[in-house]
Amino acid sequence: MSTPIRSQIKPGIRVAIVQKQDQSSGQLTEGIVQSLLTKSPTHPHGIKVRLVTGEVGRVKTILD
């Protein structure tokens, strides 16, 4: 499973992220994207985003 690229992620969409402290366990956090923090079009671990709740993490999946 590949991680979504930057062009697929827009503010306002629902995503599942992995936060820094959850990387070892792989626990996902769901939320709405507030802003994109990664400038490059792709990243091997996922595009880093800030959710509206203030949580920061890398996008693993885009949710419907």
VEXFIKE-899612 format. One record per residue: residue number from 1; residue in three letters; x, y, z of N, C-alpha, C in turn. Coordinates in Angstrom, 2 decimals, padded with zeros to 5 digits, always signed. Layout:
residues N
i, aa, nX, nY, nZ, caX, caY, caZ, cX, cY, cZ
NUM, ALA, X, Y, Z, X, Y, Z, X, Y, Z
...
END
This chain:
residues 64
i, aa, nX, nY, nZ, caX, caY, caZ, cX, cY, cZ
1, MET, +000.84, -001.18, +000.00, +000.00, +000.00, +000.00, +000.89, +001.24, +000.00
2, SER, +000.69, +002.09, -000.98, +001.50, +003.30, -001.04, +000.78, +004.46, -000.35
3, THR, +001.56, +005.39, +000.16, +000.97, +006.54, +000.84, +000.50, +007.56, -000.20
4, PRO, -000.53, +008.34, +000.12, -001.03, +009.34, -000.83, +000.02, +010.42, -001.12
5, ILE, -000.01, +010.96, -002.33, +000.91, +012.04, -002.69, +000.28, +013.39, -002.35
6, ARG, +001.10, +014.43, -002.35, +000.66, +015.75, -001.89, -000.53, +016.28, -002.68
7, SER, -000.57, +016.05, -003.99, -001.66, +016.58, -004.82, -003.02, +015.95, -004.49
8, GLN, -003.02, +014.80, -003.81, -004.26, +014.13, -003.43, -004.83, +014.66, -002.12
9, ILE, -004.02, +015.41, -001.37, -004.40, +015.86, -000.03, -004.73, +017.35, -000.06
10, LYS, -005.91, +017.69, +000.39, -006.36, +019.09, +000.42, -006.93, +019.40, +001.80
11, PRO, -006.82, +020.65, +002.24, -007.48, +021.03, +003.50, -008.97, +020.72, +003.43
12, GLY, -009.49, +020.18, +004.52, -010.91, +019.86, +004.59, -011.25, +018.40, +004.35
13, ILE, -010.27, +017.59, +003.86, -010.56, +016.17, +003.65, -010.26, +015.39, +004.92
14, ARG, -010.90, +014.23, +005.05, -010.72, +013.36, +006.21, -009.62, +012.35, +005.90
15, VAL, -008.67, +012.25, +006.81, -007.52, +011.36, +006.63, -007.22, +010.58, +007.91
16, ALA, -006.39, +009.57, +007.76, -005.84, +008.84, +008.90, -004.34, +009.11, +008.91
17, ILE, -003.84, +009.61, +010.03, -002.41, +009.93, +010.16, -001.77, +009.06, +011.24
18, VAL, -000.46, +008.96, +011.18, +000.30, +008.37, +012.27, +001.13, +009.50, +012.87
19, GLN, +000.97, +009.70, +014.19, +001.73, +010.74, +014.87, +003.10, +010.21, +015.25
20, LYS, +004.03, +011.14, +015.52, +005.42, +010.78, +015.83, +005.50, +009.74, +016.95
21, GLN, +004.77, +009.98, +018.03, +004.85, +009.06, +019.19, +004.19, +007.71, +018.92
22, ASP, +003.41, +007.61, +017.85, +002.72, +006.35, +017.51, +003.39, +005.59, +016.38
23, GLN, +004.54, +006.04, +015.91, +005.19, +005.40, +014.76, +005.55, +003.94, +015.06
24, SER, +006.00, +003.65, +016.27, +006.40, +002.28, +016.58, +005.20, +001.34, +016.65
25, SER, +004.08, +001.84, +017.17, +002.88, +001.00, +017.29, +002.04, +001.01, +016.02
26, GLY, +002.18, +002.07, +015.22, +001.39, +002.18, +013.99, -000.03, +002.64, +014.22
27, GLN, -000.34, +003.12, +015.43, -001.69, +003.58, +015.75, -002.06, +004.79, +014.89
28, LEU, -003.24, +004.74, +014.27, -003.69, +005.81, +013.38, -004.65, +006.74, +014.11
29, THR, -004.61, +008.01, +013.74, -005.50, +009.03, +014.27, -006.28, +009.60, +013.09
30, GLU, -007.60, +009.66, +013.21, -008.43, +010.19, +012.13, -008.74, +011.66, +012.40
31, GLY, -008.86, +012.43, +011.31, -009.21, +013.83, +011.46, -009.31, +014.54, +010.13
32, ILE, -009.61, +015.84, +010.22, -009.77, +016.70, +009.04, -008.50, +017.52, +008.87
33, VAL, -007.97, +017.57, +007.65, -006.74, +018.31, +007.36, -006.99, +019.81, +007.46
34, GLN, -006.14, +020.48, +008.24, -006.16, +021.95, +008.31, -005.13, +022.52, +007.35
35, SER, -003.89, +021.97, +007.38, -002.85, +022.48, +006.50, -001.83, +021.39, +006.21
36, LEU, -001.15, +021.54, +005.07, -000.10, +020.62, +004.67, +001.24, +021.20, +005.10
37, LEU, +002.08, +020.37, +005.70, +003.38, +020.83, +006.21, +004.54, +020.38, +005.34
38, THR, +004.37, +019.33, +004.55, +005.41, +018.85, +003.64, +005.31, +019.62, +002.33
39, LYS, +006.42, +020.17, +001.87, +006.44, +020.95, +000.63, +006.68, +020.10, -000.61
40, SER, +007.39, +018.97, -000.45, +007.70, +018.15, -001.62, +006.46, +017.37, -002.07
41, PRO, +006.40, +016.98, -003.36, +005.22, +016.29, -003.88, +005.01, +014.89, -003.29
42, THR, +006.08, +014.24, -002.86, +005.97, +012.91, -002.25, +006.91, +012.82, -001.05
43, HIS, +006.65, +011.83, -000.19, +007.55, +011.53, +000.92, +007.39, +010.05, +001.23
44, PRO, +008.49, +009.34, +001.44, +008.39, +007.89, +001.64, +007.54, +007.48, +002.85
45, HIS, +007.45, +008.32, +003.87, +006.68, +007.98, +005.08, +005.31, +008.65, +005.10
46, GLY, +004.99, +009.43, +004.07, +003.70, +010.11, +004.02, +003.86, +011.61, +004.14
47, ILE, +002.89, +012.34, +003.59, +002.89, +013.80, +003.64, +002.50, +014.25, +005.05
48, LYS, +003.28, +015.15, +005.62, +002.99, +015.63, +006.97, +001.92, +016.71, +006.91
49, VAL, +000.91, +016.58, +007.78, -000.20, +017.53, +007.83, -000.50, +017.91, +009.28
50, ARG, -001.22, +019.02, +009.43, -001.78, +019.42, +010.72, -003.29, +019.26, +010.61
51, LEU, -003.88, +018.58, +011.58, -005.34, +018.42, +011.62, -005.97, +019.63, +012.30
52, VAL, -007.29, +019.79, +012.13, -007.99, +020.92, +012.75, -007.90, +020.87, +014.27
53, THR, -007.64, +019.68, +014.82, -007.48, +019.52, +016.27, -006.09, +019.94, +016.75
54, GLY, -005.18, +020.23, +015.80, -003.82, +020.63, +016.14, -002.82, +019.49, +016.12
55, GLU, -003.31, +018.26, +015.94, -002.40, +017.12, +015.89, -001.64, +017.12, +014.57
56, VAL, -000.37, +016.69, +014.63, +000.50, +016.66, +013.45, +000.94, +015.23, +013.22
57, GLY, +000.91, +014.83, +011.96, +001.36, +013.48, +011.62, +001.43, +013.30, +010.12
58, ARG, +001.81, +012.09, +009.73, +001.97, +011.78, +008.30, +000.76, +010.98, +007.82
59, VAL, +000.24, +011.39, +006.67, -000.97, +010.78, +006.11, -000.66, +009.36, +005.63
60, LYS, -001.43, +008.40, +006.14, -001.32, +007.02, +005.71, -002.43, +006.64, +004.75
61, THR, -003.65, +007.16, +004.99, -004.76, +006.89, +004.09, -005.70, +008.08, +004.04
62, ILE, -006.40, +008.20, +002.91, -007.45, +009.20, +002.76, -008.76, +008.45, +003.00
63, LEU, -009.60, +008.99, +003.88, -010.86, +008.34, +004.22, -012.00, +008.98, +003.44
64, ASP, -013.03, +008.20, +003.15, -014.19, +008.70, +002.41, -015.09, +009.54, +003.30
END
